[in-house]
Amino acid sequence: MKHTLNFLRKLASAFATVLVLGLPCGAVNAGNADAPTRIIIGFAPGGALDALTRLLAERLRTSLGEIILVENKPGASGRMALEAVKRAPPDGKTILITASSPIVMYPLTYKRLPYDPDKDLAPVANLADVPMVVSTSPDQPYKTMPEYVAWVKRHPESPGVGLVALGGGTHFGTLSLAKSINVPLTPAAYRGGAPMLSDVMGGMLPIGIDAVATQFGLYKAGKLRYLGVLGSKRTALLPDIPTLKEAGVPGFDAVTNWYAAFVPAGTPSATVGRLEKAMIEAVMEPGFRAKLAELGMESSGRPASEVRKLIQAERAQWKPIVEASGFTADE
């Protein structure tokens, strides 16, 4: 009997060892320093944010000497990804890379949010500026933004303006433009840039507004015409394309878009500093900057302290505009 019990104990021990060895690396190492680092983004593979994140992950694997995994968690306009990072342990092993709207605009436009970006997340670094542009089909009769404004005044039955989401700066810019030209422009929200641009190129949508990065290839192939850049200054990516303000079109001066990295609140400052240094060095490296430019993005490399100031400044700028519009999101 004693020999049988000893044999069973040894067999159980060996079986447990086999199970552990067969587990994925992340399951074995969860909760310790050797666990993979996950970078979570709130959109599907193939977009500008995904391209930036995968380029960055490749650099961080070398500079940090760690396993870096990219996890796409699309849904709820990026909010699902923020929730996942909010719930993660504050150990630097879970990183969020997000566009600015879920951080700056959603606290102003959504009645209920399952997160507080100021309390639940800690900024690490601002990685890239993502210029926004108004585009149209080359077959449309207008070649400039003033020509479009004149055209839509003559054709108020065609008021659609393509957007990839409601409640952001492009939405409020459209409402402001509609008021200034006295035409009831209709923001048409799409699930992504691809279907929206398909309707723009097909002539079913007079104009669309999205990131340069989403449509750069189509523009260079001659399938889209750019009418104007959003924001207060031209982008070095498109030096010959005027801002909408230069074109005499109001409402879009304050519209910006950027990608930044965050970790769960409570992550040790030394850990945040280590990630900040590695990320800024990566995005400011000349080869990295050149790759981003090819994709329609501009490396920024701003530290966490500047990210905090940027968020507060942009939110303060948009708050009275949002409140005056009366718009709220319920989804």
C-alpha positions as CSV (number, residue, x, y, z in Angstrom):
1,M,0.0,0.0,0.0
2,K,2.8,2.4,0.9
3,H,4.6,1.8,-2.4
4,T,1.3,2.4,-4.2
5,L,0.8,5.8,-2.5
6,N,4.4,6.9,-3.2
7,F,3.9,5.9,-6.9
8,L,0.6,7.9,-7.1
9,R,2.3,11.0,-5.5
10,K,5.1,10.9,-8.0
11,L,2.7,10.4,-10.9
12,A,0.6,13.4,-9.8
13,S,3.7,15.5,-9.4
14,A,4.9,14.6,-12.9
15,F,1.5,15.2,-14.4
16,A,1.3,18.7,-12.8
17,T,4.7,19.5,-14.3
18,V,3.6,18.5,-17.7
19,L,0.5,20.7,-17.4
20,V,2.6,23.7,-16.4
21,L,5.1,23.2,-19.2
22,G,2.2,22.9,-21.6
23,L,0.6,26.2,-20.6
24,P,1.2,29.4,-22.6
25,C,4.0,31.6,-21.5
26,G,1.7,34.3,-20.2
27,A,-0.3,31.9,-18.1
28,V,2.9,30.5,-16.4
29,N,4.4,33.9,-15.8
30,A,1.3,35.9,-15.0
31,G,1.9,38.2,-12.1
32,N,5.7,38.2,-12.3
33,A,8.4,40.2,-14.0
34,D,8.8,37.7,-16.9
35,A,5.2,38.0,-18.0
36,P,4.6,39.4,-21.5
37,T,3.7,43.0,-21.8
38,R,0.4,43.6,-23.6
39,I,-0.4,46.7,-25.6
40,I,-4.2,47.0,-26.1
41,I,-5.8,49.1,-28.8
42,G,-9.5,49.6,-29.3
43,F,-9.7,49.0,-33.0
44,A,-9.4,46.1,-35.4
45,P,-6.1,45.3,-37.3
46,G,-5.3,47.2,-40.4
47,G,-5.8,50.8,-39.4
48,A,-3.4,53.6,-38.6
49,L,-3.5,53.0,-34.8
50,D,-2.8,49.3,-35.4
51,A,0.1,50.1,-37.7
52,L,1.7,52.5,-35.3
53,T,1.3,50.1,-32.4
54,R,2.9,47.2,-34.2
55,L,5.8,49.3,-35.3
56,L,6.3,50.5,-31.7
57,A,6.0,47.0,-30.3
58,E,8.8,45.8,-32.6
59,R,11.1,48.5,-31.2
60,L,10.2,47.9,-27.6
61,R,10.9,44.2,-27.8
62,T,14.5,45.2,-28.5
63,S,14.9,48.2,-26.2
64,L,13.1,46.7,-23.2
65,G,14.2,43.1,-23.8
66,E,10.7,41.8,-23.2
67,I,8.0,39.9,-24.9
68,I,5.5,42.5,-26.3
69,L,2.1,41.4,-27.5
70,V,-0.4,43.6,-29.4
71,E,-4.0,42.9,-28.5
72,N,-6.8,44.3,-30.6
73,K,-10.0,44.9,-28.6
74,P,-12.4,46.7,-30.9
75,G,-15.8,47.8,-29.8
76,A,-17.8,50.8,-28.4
77,S,-15.6,53.3,-30.2
78,G,-12.5,52.4,-28.3
79,R,-14.1,52.3,-24.8
80,M,-13.8,48.5,-24.4
81,A,-10.0,48.8,-24.6
82,L,-10.0,51.5,-21.9
83,E,-12.1,49.4,-19.6
84,A,-9.7,46.4,-20.0
85,V,-6.7,48.5,-19.1
86,K,-8.5,50.1,-16.2
87,R,-9.1,46.7,-14.7
88,A,-5.5,45.4,-15.3
89,P,-2.9,45.3,-12.5
90,P,-0.9,48.5,-12.2
91,D,2.4,46.8,-12.9
92,G,3.4,48.2,-16.3
93,K,2.5,44.9,-18.1
94,T,-0.7,46.3,-19.6
95,I,-0.5,49.4,-21.9
96,L,-3.2,51.2,-23.7
97,I,-2.6,53.1,-26.9
98,T,-5.5,55.2,-27.9
99,A,-6.7,58.1,-30.0
100,S,-7.5,61.4,-28.2
101,S,-11.3,61.3,-28.4
102,P,-12.0,58.6,-25.7
103,I,-9.7,60.6,-23.4
104,V,-10.6,64.2,-24.2
105,M,-14.1,64.2,-25.8
106,Y,-16.0,61.3,-24.4
107,P,-16.1,62.6,-20.8
108,L,-17.9,65.7,-22.3
109,T,-20.3,63.9,-24.7
110,Y,-21.3,60.6,-23.0
111,K,-23.9,60.7,-20.2
112,R,-22.3,57.6,-18.6
113,L,-18.8,56.3,-19.0
114,P,-17.5,53.1,-17.4
115,Y,-14.1,54.8,-16.8
116,D,-12.7,58.1,-15.7
117,P,-9.6,58.8,-17.8
118,D,-8.2,61.2,-15.2
119,K,-8.5,58.8,-12.3
120,D,-8.3,55.4,-13.9
121,L,-5.4,55.9,-16.2
122,A,-1.9,57.4,-16.1
123,P,-0.3,58.9,-19.2
124,V,3.0,57.5,-20.4
125,A,3.8,59.4,-23.6
126,N,2.2,61.2,-26.6
127,L,3.4,59.2,-29.6
128,A,2.1,60.7,-32.8
129,D,0.0,63.5,-34.2
130,V,-2.6,62.3,-36.7
131,P,-3.6,65.1,-39.1
132,M,-7.3,65.1,-40.2
133,V,-8.4,66.1,-43.7
134,V,-11.6,66.7,-45.7
135,S,-11.7,64.5,-48.8
136,T,-13.9,64.1,-51.9
137,S,-14.0,62.2,-55.1
138,P,-11.9,63.6,-58.0
139,D,-15.1,63.4,-60.1
140,Q,-17.0,66.0,-58.0
141,P,-17.4,69.4,-59.5
142,Y,-15.7,71.3,-56.6
143,K,-12.0,71.3,-56.3
144,T,-11.6,73.5,-53.1
145,M,-13.5,73.8,-49.9
146,P,-15.0,77.2,-50.8
147,E,-16.2,75.7,-54.0
148,Y,-17.8,72.8,-52.0
149,V,-19.5,75.4,-49.7
150,A,-21.0,77.2,-52.7
151,W,-22.1,73.8,-54.2
152,V,-23.8,72.5,-51.1
153,K,-25.7,75.8,-50.8
154,R,-27.0,75.2,-54.3
155,H,-27.7,71.6,-53.5
156,P,-29.0,71.5,-49.9
157,E,-30.6,68.1,-50.7
158,S,-27.1,66.6,-50.5
159,P,-25.9,67.6,-47.0
160,G,-24.2,64.4,-46.0
161,V,-20.8,64.7,-44.3
162,G,-19.0,61.3,-43.7
163,L,-17.5,60.8,-40.2
164,V,-16.2,57.7,-38.5
165,A,-17.8,58.6,-35.1
166,L,-20.2,61.0,-33.5
167,G,-19.3,63.1,-30.5
168,G,-15.8,64.1,-31.6
169,G,-14.2,67.3,-32.9
170,T,-15.2,66.5,-36.5
171,H,-18.8,66.2,-35.5
172,F,-18.9,69.6,-33.7
173,G,-16.9,71.2,-36.5
174,T,-19.6,70.0,-39.0
175,L,-22.4,71.4,-36.8
176,S,-20.5,74.7,-36.6
177,L,-20.0,74.8,-40.4
178,A,-23.7,74.1,-41.0
179,K,-24.7,77.0,-38.8
180,S,-22.3,79.4,-40.4
181,I,-23.5,78.6,-44.0
182,N,-27.1,78.1,-43.1
183,V,-27.3,74.6,-44.6
184,P,-28.4,71.7,-42.4
185,L,-25.4,69.5,-42.9
186,T,-25.9,65.9,-41.7
187,P,-23.1,64.1,-40.0
188,A,-23.2,60.5,-41.3
189,A,-21.4,58.2,-38.9
190,Y,-19.7,55.1,-40.3
191,R,-18.2,52.1,-38.5
192,G,-14.8,52.8,-40.0
193,G,-12.8,54.8,-42.6
194,A,-13.0,52.2,-45.3
195,P,-16.7,52.1,-45.9
196,M,-17.0,55.9,-45.5
197,L,-14.2,56.5,-48.1
198,S,-15.9,53.9,-50.4
199,D,-19.0,56.1,-50.5
200,V,-16.9,59.2,-51.0
201,M,-15.1,57.7,-54.0
202,G,-18.3,56.4,-55.4
203,G,-19.9,59.8,-55.3
204,M,-22.7,58.8,-52.8
205,L,-21.2,61.1,-50.2
206,P,-20.1,64.6,-51.1
207,I,-17.3,64.8,-48.6
208,G,-15.8,62.8,-45.8
209,I,-13.6,63.7,-42.8
210,D,-11.0,61.3,-41.5
211,A,-7.3,61.0,-40.6
212,V,-4.8,61.4,-43.4
213,A,-3.3,58.1,-42.3
214,T,-6.6,56.3,-43.3
215,Q,-6.6,57.6,-46.8
216,F,-3.1,58.5,-47.7
217,G,-2.6,55.6,-50.2
218,L,-5.9,56.4,-51.9
219,Y,-4.9,60.0,-52.2
220,K,-1.5,59.2,-53.7
221,A,-3.2,56.9,-56.2
222,G,-5.4,59.7,-57.4
223,K,-8.6,58.2,-56.0
224,L,-9.3,61.0,-53.6
225,R,-9.0,64.8,-53.6
226,Y,-8.1,66.7,-50.4
227,L,-10.0,69.9,-49.8
228,G,-8.5,71.1,-46.6
229,V,-6.6,70.1,-43.4
230,L,-8.3,70.4,-40.0
231,G,-6.6,72.3,-37.1
232,S,-4.8,75.5,-36.8
233,K,-1.8,74.8,-39.0
234,R,-0.8,72.9,-42.1
235,T,0.8,69.5,-41.9
236,A,4.3,68.8,-43.2
237,L,2.8,65.7,-44.8
238,L,0.6,67.8,-47.1
239,P,2.4,71.2,-47.3
240,D,0.3,72.4,-50.3
241,I,-3.1,71.6,-48.8
242,P,-4.5,74.7,-46.9
243,T,-6.2,74.5,-43.5
244,L,-9.9,75.0,-43.5
245,K,-9.4,78.2,-41.7
246,E,-7.2,79.4,-44.5
247,A,-9.9,78.4,-46.9
248,G,-12.4,80.6,-45.0
249,V,-14.3,77.7,-43.4
250,P,-14.9,78.1,-39.7
251,G,-15.4,75.5,-37.0
252,F,-12.5,73.1,-37.4
253,D,-9.6,75.2,-35.9
254,A,-9.6,73.2,-32.6
255,V,-9.9,69.8,-34.1
256,T,-6.8,67.7,-33.4
257,N,-6.1,64.0,-33.2
258,W,-3.2,62.2,-31.6
259,Y,-2.2,58.8,-30.3
260,A,-0.9,58.3,-26.8
261,A,0.1,55.6,-24.4
262,F,-1.5,55.0,-20.9
263,V,-1.2,52.5,-18.1
264,P,-3.5,51.8,-15.2
265,A,-3.5,54.4,-12.4
266,G,-1.2,53.4,-9.5
267,T,1.5,52.1,-11.8
268,P,4.9,52.9,-10.0
269,S,6.4,56.1,-11.3
270,A,9.7,54.4,-12.0
271,T,7.9,51.9,-14.3
272,V,6.1,54.7,-16.1
273,G,9.3,56.6,-16.5
274,R,11.0,53.5,-18.0
275,L,8.2,53.1,-20.5
276,E,8.1,56.8,-21.3
277,K,11.8,56.9,-22.1
278,A,11.7,53.8,-24.3
279,M,8.6,55.0,-26.2
280,I,9.9,58.5,-26.9
281,E,13.2,57.2,-28.1
282,A,11.5,54.8,-30.4
283,V,9.1,57.2,-32.1
284,M,11.7,59.9,-32.5
285,E,14.2,57.6,-34.1
286,P,14.7,58.9,-37.8
287,G,13.8,55.5,-39.3
288,F,10.6,55.3,-37.2
289,R,9.6,58.8,-38.1
290,A,10.1,58.1,-41.8
291,K,7.8,55.0,-41.6
292,L,5.1,57.0,-39.8
293,A,5.3,59.8,-42.4
294,E,4.7,57.2,-45.1
295,L,1.6,56.1,-43.2
296,G,0.3,59.7,-42.8
297,M,1.4,60.3,-39.2
298,E,3.9,62.7,-37.5
299,S,6.0,61.5,-34.6
300,S,5.5,63.7,-31.5
301,G,7.3,62.1,-28.6
302,R,5.9,64.2,-25.8
303,P,6.4,63.1,-22.2
304,A,3.6,62.2,-19.7
305,S,3.7,65.7,-18.1
306,E,2.8,67.3,-21.4
307,V,0.1,64.7,-22.1
308,R,-1.7,65.7,-18.9
309,K,-1.6,69.4,-19.8
310,L,-2.7,68.7,-23.4
311,I,-5.7,66.7,-22.2
312,Q,-6.9,69.4,-19.8
313,A,-6.3,72.2,-22.3
314,E,-8.2,70.5,-25.1
315,R,-11.1,69.5,-22.8
316,A,-11.4,73.1,-21.6
317,Q,-11.5,74.3,-25.2
318,W,-14.2,71.9,-26.2
319,K,-16.4,72.0,-23.1
320,P,-18.4,75.2,-24.0
321,I,-18.7,74.1,-27.6
322,V,-20.2,70.7,-26.6
323,E,-22.5,72.3,-24.0
324,A,-23.8,74.9,-26.5
325,S,-24.5,72.1,-29.0
326,G,-26.7,70.2,-26.6
327,F,-25.3,66.9,-28.0
328,T,-25.1,63.8,-25.7
329,A,-24.2,60.2,-26.6
330,D,-26.3,57.4,-25.0
331,E,-24.9,54.3,-26.6
